[in-house]
Amino acid sequence: MIKDQQTMRENKKKACKISKKNKLPITRTHTFRFLRNILQ
């Protein structure tokens, strides 16, 4: 049980890192589009 909980925590951390990495470029592109629309 203890080992399972440890692996679960590690997987959660990995998932968080992956989601953060995926979210950053998406928000960047969104802000770029938003700024482009304002400038046009």
Secondary structure by P-SEA (a helix, b strand, c coil): caaaaaaaaaaaaaaaaaaaaaaaaaaaaaaaaaaaaaac
